[in-house]
Amino acid sequence: VGDSEVRSVLIVGACQAGVHVAVSLREQGYQGSITMVSAEAHLPYNRPPLSKALLKGEIVADSLVLRSREFYEDQGIDLVLGERVLSLTRAGEEGAGLARTDAGRIIDFDRVALTVGSRPRRLAVPGADADGVLYLRDMDDAVTLRDRLAEASRIVVVGGGFIGLEVAASARLLGKHVTVVLPAQRLMARAVGEAAAEFFRTEHESHGVRIRTQLSVTEVISDSKGAVRGIRTSDGDVLAADLVIVGIGADPRVELAEEFGLAVDNGIKVDEHALASDGYTVAAGDCANMPNPLSHGRGAERMRLESLNNATEQAKVAAASLVGARTPYRTIPWFWSDQFDHKLQVAGVAAGFDHLVLRGAVEERRFSVLYYAGPELIAAECVNSPADFALIRGAMLRGHTIPEQVAADATISLRGSAVPLEPELLETA
Ligand SMILES: Cc1cc2nc3c(=O)[nH]c(=O)nc-3n(C[C@H](O)[C@H](O)[C@H](O)COP(=O)(O)OP(=O)(O)OC[C@H]3O[C@@H](n4cnc5c(N)ncnc54)[C@H](O)[C@@H]3O)c2cc1C
């Protein structure tokens, strides 16, 4: 099957990336069949509010639906809900094959898109299977967590990443006693620098969340009925808890890719066109490991991003590749996190930075940290500064940088301050 003769596409996984592959295929004029299979029984939905508004009871689950059922029907997208694809086998040399679901359905395809996301890492300590040890990935998890929170009073959150901290903030706002336990020295250590980490620690603590760093969980303690009662930590302490919520990272789902003979390394390896190692199959979103579009030889050559924006943008690139076009992934990745009434927004990838500039004052709860490699602006973390964030990301998208003395002076607007990355301009900047 040549690219122009692709007549059937199977999309495995129907969330942010999957839905955008399907929609983009139609937008790009593809007229063949599209079957999209989701292991979840819900219409595809927006995941980020699960740890925020949904948990706090501010919205109901139905409001998170991405598109109506009629939309998929109108677009000729055959949406199969509540079925898991269990195996993928090849049929021929190119990307064609057969899928089998847990309901016994067989789907043949000319091309397959893997948008299977990631799964939460499990807490591997004695007792971790107790009732009341919960994870948060899917809608069903969030609804369970919301309902269990209503009856709990002491919560231990294991992990100090975005999901753990968002859950901690939501639970605290619901009036729960919350302790966050993490092995690292600081919060969100993988994703943000010291200033933002310290700021959020102070905010959590001032709202009454207890933060215990450099501590790991060694055991989950439960009662005779198997219900969680607390955890034991590496310093021998016991923390009482009615619920233990685990947010210690997520692993990409790679089993189907491996079965299909695709290269896998911390995710399904793809190129800048979202093409996997066979040159026909595509992968996008949390499950894909891609070339870092901002690396420029500074290290961190490949990466896997867990962000809504990445899932959306990579899905569009993947759809183009399925129909034989080649659009490189050229966006500036970004994501956000909401904790209490603070918004953190992060753009770019700070790996390989050699210096940073703080803009604004941490005490004023409004600041940004800009990361540079030489004169080039490669990443930024903005706290409660959405206007600066938009201007910074806009500059990066155009391949521009922001002169450091402008960045460092929060009284100077960033509007119009970006300059192209040319040596002579940067010397005078
Ligand atoms: C609680 C929470 C809060 C978040 N908050 C933010 C945020 O504030 N900002 C941000 O940028 N990002 C946030 N994220 C990350 C963001 O939601 C993800 O990056 C995004 O959803 C990735 O989309 P995806 O389509 O790649 O994967 P997923 O959304 O994980 O979707 C994959 C789908 O594939 C299905 N699937 C897997 N295997 C199979 C199979 N074999 N057969 C059929 N179906 C299968 C899964 O059930 C799932 O429905 C958050 C994530 C979570 C869990």
The ligand as a Gaussian input file, in Angstrom:
#p B3LYP/6-31G(d) Opt

LIG

0 1
 C       -4.872000      14.130000      36.350000
 C       -4.111000      14.720000      35.202000
 C       -3.923000      16.081000      35.120000
 C       -3.215000      16.649000      34.057000
 N       -3.041000      18.002000      33.999000
 C       -2.379000      18.547000      32.947000
 C       -2.221000      19.967000      32.829000
 O       -2.650000      20.728000      33.700000
 N       -1.593000      20.457000      31.736000
 C       -1.092000      19.642000      30.770000
 O       -0.522000      20.145000      29.786000
 N       -1.214000      18.299000      30.841000
 C       -1.839000      17.739000      31.913000
 N       -1.966000      16.370000      32.002000
 C       -1.351000      15.531000      30.956000
 C       -2.284000      15.371000      29.761000
 O       -3.575000      15.067000      30.174000
 C       -1.725000      14.257000      28.889000
 O       -0.450000      14.654000      28.452000
 C       -2.620000      13.961000      27.700000
 O       -3.869000      13.510000      28.121000
 C       -1.956000      12.935000      26.803000
 O       -2.863000      12.540000      25.822000
 P       -2.715000      11.119000      25.085000
 O       -3.822000      11.059000      24.139000
 O       -1.313000      10.960000      24.634000
 O       -2.858000      10.039000      26.242000
 P       -4.073000       9.731000      27.208000
 O       -4.791000      10.989000      27.526000
 O       -3.500000       8.923000      28.322000
 O       -5.046000       8.805000      26.351000
 C       -4.710000       7.517000      25.981000
 C       -5.966000       6.703000      25.874000
 O       -5.656000       5.464000      25.263000
 C       -6.371000       4.449000      25.932000
 N       -5.697000       3.170000      25.675000
 C       -4.490000       2.779000      26.123000
 N       -4.177000       1.550000      25.670000
 C       -5.229000       1.165000      24.918000
 C       -5.521000      -0.029000      24.181000
 N       -4.650000      -1.040000      24.115000
 N       -6.706000      -0.114000      23.545000
 C       -7.590000       0.922000      23.581000
 N       -7.371000       2.065000      24.257000
 C       -6.198000       2.173000      24.915000
 C       -6.331000       4.883000      27.373000
 O       -7.325000       4.219000      28.125000
 C       -6.589000       6.366000      27.230000
 O       -7.950000       6.644000      27.206000
 C       -2.659000      15.789000      33.070000
 C       -2.833000      14.402000      33.167000
 C       -3.537000      13.856000      34.218000
 C       -3.715000      12.356000      34.290000

